[in-house]
């Protein structure tokens, strides 16, 4: 099974477990996640942005300070700016946040229901899915020399024919190197692969 297909299956599992939506920020490095996935109501996302909640979100602070899971109703999760009460206005009545991974590559995810609190078994299921997604999207530590050379040529503005000539290989060999780099970086396009390779400091 490909990583992309595996990821799609796991995200579907999250949608079933969190019928009121979710937000997953994978491998947060230098304050920005490498991947994000969300199914929350767009009205809530717009409100969250307009209110600047990202700077005051207690789940983010919690997620960077520890791993595991916590319900938003837990008294140990203070909410001085009223984010949780605002969320309830958008039917995010019962929520849980899960965090995993090392601090240098932390994953933080929140899930919501409108009807009831998450059961302990459901929280455990969510946590298992997040751990699997975190592991399957782990950025590669390195690319091959051939992949790096191919991406650098394209990043530098060379077209396929020119890049192949510069590297002394056929155009089909160049495309094969780029394709293998895209697969390794889980990128849909060459441009996305180049950006991720730069973000990961691989090129």
N, C-alpha and C positions, 0 to 999 in steps of 0.2 A: 504494500500500500504506500502511495506517495505521501510525503509530508503534507502537501496541500490538501489531499483528500482526507487524511487523518485529522487535520485541523478543522476542515469543514464539518466533519462528523462530530468532533468535540464541541464546536460552537453550537451545533444543533442541539446537543445534549444540554448545554447551558440554557438555551432558549426554553427547553421543556421544563427544566428545573426552576427557572426564574421567569415566570409568565409576565411579570410587570417590567422586565427588562434587566439589562446588565451593562456594566462598563468594565472592560479589561484593559489594563495598561501593562504590557509585557516588557520585561528587561529595561527598567528605568535606569538610564545612565546619564550622568551630567544633567539631571532634572528632567530629561525628556525620554519617553518610552520609545523603544524601537518599533513596536507594533501596538495599535489600539483597535479594539473591536467593541461596538456598543449597539444596543437595541432599545435604549431608553426612549421614551416619548420625546420627540424633537422640541416640543414646547418646554419641557423640563431642561433640556440641554441649553436652549437659548436663555432661559431664566438663570440657570447656573452660571453661564458666561457673563450675562449682563450684571449679575450681582457680585461678580468677582469671587465666587466661592472657592475657586481652585486654590486661592491663597489662604483660605480660612477653613478648609474642609478638614474636619477632625479625623476622618477615615484615612486621609493621606498622611497626616502626622502620625497616626497610630501605625499605619502600614510601614512607615520608615523606621519606627522604633521597635517593632517586633514582628514575628511571623506567627501564623496560625489563623484563627477566625474569631470574629466578634460580631454580635448582633448590635444594630444601632440602638436598640432599647436598653443595652447594658449600661448601668449607671457608671461604670468605669470608663465610658466613652463620653467625655464632656462635649457639649455642643453650645458654646457661649454665643455663637452668632446665629443660632436658630436654623441651621441648614436642614436639620431633620424635619422640623415642623413645616418648613417651606416645601420639602420633598413630598410630604403627605398631601399637600394641596394638588399634587399631580398624580395621586393614587399610588405613590411609592410608600405605602403604609408600613410595611415590614421589610427590613433589609438586613443584609449581613455583608461584612467585608472580610476578604481573605487576602493574606500576604504570604509570599514565599520567595525563596532565593536569597543569595548573598546581598549585602547592602550595596555592593558595586553594580548589581544587576537585579534589582528587586522587581517583583511582579506584584501589583496591587489590583484587586478586582472587587467590585461591589455588585450585589444582586438584590432584586426586589420582588415582592409579592404585594398584591393589594388586599388579599383576603385573610391571611393569618401569618403567624410567625413561621419561619422555616423550622422544620423538625430537625433534631440532631442528626438523624440519618441523611437528611437532605443536605445539611451543611457538610457532612462527611463526603457525600457524593460530589458536591461542588468543589470541595477542596481537592479531591482526587483528580477531577477533570483539570483544574487549574495547574496542578503539579505536572500532569501529563503535557498540557499545552506549553507550560514554561520550559519543560525539558525538550520538547520537539522543536521549539523555536530558538533554542540556544544558538547564539551567533557562532559561526566557525572561528576557531582561533587563527586559522591561516587559510590562504588559497595557494594553489600550486603556482610555481614560477610562470608557467605557460598561461594560466588564467589571469594572473596579475598583468603580464605583458599585454595580453589581448585587451583587457579592460582599460589599461592606461592609454593605449593607442586610440581607442574609441573615445575615451574621456578627453583626450587631447585634440579631438576634432577630425581624426582620420576616418575616412570611409572604409568600408570593408576591404575593397581592393587595395587601397593604399596601405592599410594596416597589415594586410597579408604580405604585401611586397616588402614592407619594412622589416617584418619578422622572418622573411624567407620561407613562408609556408603558403599552402594553397588557401584560397578563399574559403573552401569548405572546411579546411582544418581550423581556420580562424573562427568560423561560425560554431564549430564543435566546441572550441575552448570557451567561447562566450556562453553557449548554452549550458555547459557544465558549471560555469561560474554562477549563472542565474539560478540553476537548480540548487547549488550549494548555499546560495544567499537567499533562497526562497523568494526570488524576485520575478514578477510577471514580465517585465521588460528589461532591455539592456540598460536603459537610463536609470531604472530603479535599482538594478544590480550595482551600477557604478556609484550611486548615491549611498547605498548600504555599505559597500566596500569602503567608501570614504568615512562613513559614520563609524564603522568598526575599526578604522585605522589600518586597513589591510592594503590600501594602495595610497 
